[in-house]
Amino acid sequence: MISTRKYAAAVVLAAVGMAGTCAYAQQKTEITITKQPSILYLPALVMQKQELIEKYAAQEGLKDLKVNWRSFSSGGASTDALLSDNVEIVNSGVGNLLLLWDRTKGKVKGITTNSALPLALVSRDPNINSLKDFGPKDKIAVPTVRVSTQAILLQMAAEKEWGAENWSRLDANTVQLGHPDAAAMLANPNGEISTHFAAPPFYYKELKTVPNAHVLLRSNDIIDGGLSQSTLFTTTKFAEANPVIIKAVLAASKEAIGFIKTHTPEAVDIYREISGDQTSREELLDMLKQPGMMDFQMAPAGSMKFARHMVKVGILKTEPGAWTDYFLPESADLNGS
């Protein structure tokens, strides 16, 4: 006969085994991740092409994971999709992560960032050479009015230019347009939009092809050390139920960034293939040689400075004490700021 002590131990072991099986069974086998049209999201395209998330999930025992990639022209649309459970992971600006972290009281958190490439405020108007030159009729294209990364950076720049009480001075000048539409409008001499707060490669092409196009300022001029752009985030509910996928996303991001830095021409080919961008390989490689354009990294950069401004102007109600407040525990060793 089995002893009472041995029987109790067997029951405990069986219960633990069943709990592990149930937890594993709850993990999703198909997920959707968003992306946006910019070379900022190059690591995502490498992950997509090389099926890196699937690879690392399989190594952890989650076989046959299917990852769908869905394109959005703005971060606002992708965050709506996350809140309505139409996607599992969003890849967007750090500002959108902060908005959802605040709105959901911490139920949305970051997994990792992928890039901190500079953004640029480009104008084709020869009469506009600084923020002080904008008149009430001069329009500035941003992905989402007031709350996009570009809109908030513009507020921070206005505060630097005119003082803390004037942070919103240029809000009325902003118009909501995705980068492709804004670039097309800027290229039209009769277009209503004369200025675009652009992500690469859009501003690179604008400077080469649009008459009189010139840079007024870059994101690195506003936040020393730069600001993370491409940021992967999800709900804490999903993260808790799918630890293998979270681990796989972190590992896949690391490999994708390493691939971009060591196999840059091949990474550019992947970008052109998946994005449909007709910019030549040579031009894209030249663009990536410009200052700051290879700043693909997992550690969040400048996010706390960004968050403090959002709190100050009332966009965020909750002030984080550290960047780790709005990132998952699995990301705590990324050495962010």
For each residue, the residues with C-beta under 8 A, 3 or more apart:
1:
2: 6 7 10
3: 6 7
4: 7 8
5: 8 9
6: 2 3 9 10
7: 2 3 4 10 11
8: 4 5 11 12
9: 5 6 12 13
10: 2 6 7 13 14
11: 7 8 14 15
12: 8 9 15 16
13: 9 10 16 17
14: 10 11 17 18
15: 11 12 18 19
16: 12 13 19 20
17: 13 14 20 21
18: 14 15 21 22
19: 15 16 22 23
20: 16 17 23 24
21: 17 18 24 25
22: 18 19 25 26
23: 19 20 26 27 241
24: 20 21 27 61
25: 21 22
26: 22 23 241 242
27: 23 24 62 241 242 243 244 245
28: 31 65 88 238 241 242 245
29: 62 64 65 66
30: 65 66 67 68
31: 28 65 66 67 68 87 88 89 242 245
32: 67 68 69 70 86 87 88 89
33: 44 53 67 68 69 70 87 88 89 90 91 232
34: 69 70 71 72 78 81 82 87 89 90 91 92
35: 41 44 45 48 69 70 71 72 91
36: 40 41 71 72 73 74 75 78 91 92 179
37: 41 71 73 178 179 180 275
38: 41 179 199 200 201 202 229
39: 42 117 199 200 201 271 275 277 284 287 288
40: 36 114 115 117 199 200 229 230
41: 35 36 37 38 44 45 91 114 115 230
42: 39 45 46 114 115 260 267 270 271 296
43: 46 47 114 115 230 253 256 257 260 296
44: 33 35 41 47 48 69 91 114 230 256
45: 35 41 42 48 49 270 271 274 275
46: 42 43 49 50 52 256 259 260 267 270
47: 43 44 50 51 52 53 252 253 256
48: 35 44 45 51 67 69 274
49: 45 46 270 273 274
50: 46 47 55 255 256 259 270
51: 47 48 54 55 67
52: 46 47 55 56 251 252 255 256
53: 33 47 56 57 65 67 245 248 249 252
54: 51 57 58 65 66 67 248
55: 50 51 52 58 59 248 252
56: 52 53 59 60 247 248 251 252 255
57: 53 54 60 62 65 244 245 248
58: 54 55 61 62 63 64 65
59: 55 56 248
60: 56 57 244 247 248
61: 24 58 244
62: 27 29 57 58 65 244 245 248
63: 58
64: 29 58
65: 28 29 30 31 53 54 57 58 62 245 248
66: 29 30 31 54
67: 30 31 32 33 48 51 53 54
68: 30 31 32 33
69: 32 33 34 35 44 48
70: 32 33 34 35 81 87
71: 34 35 36 37
72: 34 35 36 75 77 78 81 92
73: 36 37 77 143 178 179 180 181
74: 36 77 78 143 144 148 176 178
75: 36 72 78 79 90 92 93 95 96 143 144 148 149
76: 79 80 96 143 144 147 148
77: 72 73 74 80 81
78: 34 36 72 74 75 81 82 87 90 91 92 96
79: 75 76 82 83 90 92 96 99 100
80: 76 77 83 84
81: 34 70 72 77 78 84 86 87 90
82: 34 78 79 85 86 87 88 89 90 100 108 233 234 235
83: 79 80 100 104
84: 80 81
85: 82
86: 32 81 82
87: 31 32 33 34 70 78 81 82 90
88: 28 31 32 33 82 234 238 242 245
89: 31 32 33 34 82 111 232 233 234 238 249
90: 33 34 75 78 79 81 82 87 96 97 232 233 234
91: 33 34 35 36 41 44 78 114 230 231 232
92: 34 36 72 75 78 79 96 97 230 231 233
93: 75 96 97 148 149 229 230 231
94: 97 98 110 113 149 227 228 229 231 300 302 303 306
95: 75 98 99 147 148 149 152 306 310
96: 75 76 78 79 90 92 93 99 100 147 148 149 231 233
97: 90 92 93 94 100 101 108 109 110 231 233 326
98: 94 95 101 102 303 306 307 310 316 320 326
99: 79 95 96 102 103 147 310 315 316
100: 79 82 83 96 97 103 104 108 233
101: 97 98 104 106 108 109 110 320 325 326
102: 98 99 105 316 317 318
103: 99 100 108
104: 83 100 101 107 108 235
105: 102 318
106: 101 109 236 325 326
107: 104 235 236 237
108: 82 97 100 101 103 104 233 234 235 236
109: 97 101 106 233 234 236 239 326 327 328
110: 94 97 101 113 231 232 233 300 326 327 328 331
111: 89 232 233 234 239 246 249 250 327 328 330 331
112: 231 232 249 250 253 298 331 334
113: 94 110 116 228 229 230 231 232 297 298 299 300 301 334 336
114: 40 41 42 43 44 91 230 231 232 253 256 257 296 297 298
115: 40 41 42 43 228 229 230 295 296 297
116: 113 226 227 228 229 292 295 296 297 301 302
117: 39 40 199 200 229 292 293 295 296
118: 200 218 219 220 226 291 292 293 295
119: 149 150 153 197 198 199 200 203 218 219 227 229
120: 197 198 200 203 215 217 218 219
121: 140 154 157 195 196 197 198 215 216 217 218
122: 186 195 196 197 198 203 206 207 210 213 214 215 216
123: 128 194 195 196 213 214 216
124: 186 194 195 206 210 211 212 213
125: 128 138 194 195 212
126: 212
127: 133
128: 123 125 133 134 138 194 195 216
129: 133 214 216
130: 133 161 216
131: 134 157 158 161 170 216 217
132: 161
133: 127 128 129 130 138
134: 128 131 138 140 170 173 195
135: 138
136: 172 173
137:
138: 125 128 133 134 135 173 194 195
139: 173 174 175 192 193 194 195
140: 121 134 154 170 173 174 175 193 195 196 197
141: 174 175 176 177 181 182 185 186 193 195 196 197 198
142: 145 148 150 151 154 174 175 176 177 197
143: 73 74 75 76 148 149 150 151 176 177 178 179
144: 74 75 76 147 148 151 176
145: 142 148 151 171 174 175 176
146: 151 152 171 174 315
147: 76 95 96 99 144 151 152 315
148: 74 75 76 93 95 96 142 143 144 145 151 152
149: 75 93 94 95 96 119 143 152 153 227 229 306
150: 119 142 143 153 154 197
151: 142 143 144 145 146 147 148 154 155 171 174 197
152: 95 146 147 148 149 155 156 306 309 310 315
153: 119 149 150 156 157 197 219 222 223 227
154: 121 140 142 150 151 157 158 170 171 174 197
155: 151 152 158 159 167 168 170 171 309 313
156: 152 153 159 160 167 222 223 306 309
157: 121 131 153 154 160 161 217 221 222
158: 131 154 155 161 162 166 167 168 169 170
159: 155 156 162 163 164 166 167 309
160: 156 157 222
161: 130 131 132 157 158 166
162: 158 159 166 169
163: 159 166
164: 159 167 312
165:
166: 158 159 161 162 163 169
167: 155 156 158 159 164 309 312 313
168: 155 158 171 313
169: 158 162 166
170: 131 134 140 154 155 158 173 174
171: 145 146 151 154 155 168 174
172: 136
173: 134 136 138 139 140 170
174: 139 140 141 142 145 146 151 154 170 171
175: 139 140 141 142 145 192 193
176: 74 141 142 143 144 145
177: 141 142 143 181 182 185 193 196
178: 37 73 74 143 181 182
179: 36 37 38 73 143 182 183 196 198 199 202
180: 37 73 183 184 202
181: 73 141 177 178 184 185
182: 141 177 178 179 185 186 193 196 198 202
183: 179 180 186 187 196 198 202 205 206
184: 180 181 187 188 191
185: 141 177 181 182 188 191 192 193 196
186: 122 124 141 182 183 191 193 194 195 196 206 210 213
187: 183 184 191 206 209 210
188: 184 185 191
189: 211
190:
191: 184 185 186 187 188 194
192: 139 175 185
193: 139 140 141 175 177 182 185 186 196
194: 123 124 125 128 138 139 186 191
195: 121 122 123 124 125 128 134 138 139 140 141 186 216
196: 121 122 123 140 141 177 179 182 183 185 186 193 202 203 206
197: 119 120 121 122 140 141 142 150 151 153 154
198: 119 120 121 122 141 179 182 183 202 203 206
199: 38 39 40 117 119 179 202 203 229
200: 38 39 40 117 118 119 120 203 204 287 293
201: 38 39 204 205 277 279 284 287
202: 38 179 180 182 183 196 198 199 205 206
203: 119 120 122 196 198 199 200 206 207 215
204: 200 201 207 208 283 287 290
205: 183 201 202 208 209 279 283
206: 122 124 183 186 187 196 198 202 203 209 210 213
207: 122 203 204 210 213 214 215
208: 204 205 283
209: 187 205 206 213
210: 122 124 186 187 206 207 213
211: 124 189
212: 124 125 126
213: 122 123 124 186 206 207 209 210
214: 122 123 129 207
215: 120 121 122 203 207 218
216: 121 122 123 128 129 130 131 195
217: 120 121 131 157 221 222
218: 118 119 120 121 215 221 222
219: 118 119 120 153 222 223 226 227
220: 118 223 224 225 226 292
221: 157 217 218
222: 153 156 157 160 217 218 219 227
223: 153 156 219 220 226 227 302 305 306
224: 220 302
225: 220 301 302 337
226: 116 118 219 220 223 292 295 301 302
227: 94 116 119 149 153 219 222 223 301 302 303 305 306
228: 94 113 115 116 231 297 300 301 302 303 336
229: 38 40 93 94 113 115 116 117 119 149 199
230: 40 41 43 44 91 92 93 113 114 115
231: 91 92 93 94 96 97 110 112 113 114 228 300
232: 33 89 90 91 110 111 112 113 114 249 253
233: 82 89 90 92 96 97 100 108 109 110 111
234: 82 88 89 90 108 109 111 238 239 246
235: 82 104 107 108 238 239
236: 106 107 108 109 239 240 328
237: 107 240 241
238: 28 88 89 234 235 241 242
239: 109 111 234 235 236 242 243 246 328 330
240: 236 237 243
241: 23 26 27 28 237 238
242: 26 27 28 31 88 238 239 245 246
243: 27 239 240 246 247 330
244: 27 57 60 61 62 247 248
245: 27 28 31 53 57 62 65 88 242 248 249
246: 111 234 239 242 243 249 250 328 330
247: 56 60 243 244 250 251 330
248: 53 54 55 56 57 59 60 62 65 244 245 251 252
249: 53 89 111 112 232 245 246 252 253
250: 111 112 246 247 253 254 298 330 331
251: 52 56 247 248 254 255
252: 47 52 53 55 56 248 249 255 256
253: 43 47 112 114 232 249 250 256 257 298
254: 250 251 257 258 298
255: 50 52 56 251 252 258 259
256: 43 44 46 47 50 52 114 252 253 259 260
257: 43 114 253 254 260 261 296 297 298
258: 254 255 261 262
259: 46 50 255 256 262 263 266 267
260: 42 43 46 256 257 263 264 267 294 296
261: 257 258 264 294 296
262: 258 259
263: 259 260 266 267
264: 260 261 267 268 285 288 294
265: 268 269 281 285
266: 259 263 269 270
267: 42 46 259 260 263 264 270 271
268: 264 265 271 272 281 284 285 288
269: 265 266 272 273 281
270: 42 45 46 49 50 266 267 273 274
271: 39 42 45 267 268 274 275 277 284
272: 268 269 275 276 277 278 279 281 284
273: 49 269 270
274: 45 48 49 270 271
275: 37 39 45 271 272
276: 272
277: 39 201 271 272 284
278: 272
279: 201 205 272 283 284 287
280: 283 284
281: 265 268 269 272 284 285
282: 285 286
283: 204 205 208 279 280 286 287
284: 39 201 268 271 272 277 279 280 281 287 288
285: 264 265 268 281 282 288 289
286: 282 283 289 290
287: 39 200 201 204 279 283 284 290 293
288: 39 264 268 284 285 293 294
289: 285 286 293 294
290: 204 286 287 293
291: 118
292: 116 117 118 220 226 295
293: 117 118 200 287 288 289 290
294: 260 261 264 288 289
295: 115 116 117 118 226 292
296: 42 43 114 115 116 117 257 260 261
297: 113 114 115 116 228 257 301
298: 112 113 114 250 253 254 257 334
299: 113 334 335 336 337
300: 94 110 113 228 231 303 323 327 334 336 337
301: 113 116 225 226 227 228 297 336 337
302: 94 116 223 224 225 226 227 228 305 306 337
303: 94 98 227 228 300 306 307 323 326 336 337
304: 307 308 320 322 323 337
305: 223 227 302 308 309
306: 94 95 98 149 152 156 223 227 302 303 309 310
307: 98 303 304 310 311 316 319 320 323 326
308: 304 305 311 312 319
309: 152 155 156 159 167 305 306 312 313
310: 95 98 99 152 306 307 313 315 316
311: 307 308 314 315 316 317 318 319
312: 164 167 308 309
313: 155 167 168 309 310
314: 311 317
315: 99 146 147 152 310 311
316: 98 99 102 307 310 311 319
317: 102 311 314
318: 102 105 311
319: 307 308 311 316
320: 98 101 304 307 323 325 326
321: 325
322: 304 325
323: 300 303 304 307 320 326 327 336 337
324: 327 329 331 332 336
325: 101 106 320 321 322
326: 97 98 101 106 109 110 303 307 320 323
327: 109 110 111 300 323 324 331 332 334 336
328: 109 110 111 236 239 246 331
329: 324 332
330: 111 239 243 246 247 250
331: 110 111 112 250 324 327 328 334 336
332: 324 327 329
333:
334: 112 113 298 299 300 327 331
335: 299
336: 113 228 299 300 301 303 323 324 327 331
337: 225 299 300 301 302 303 304 323
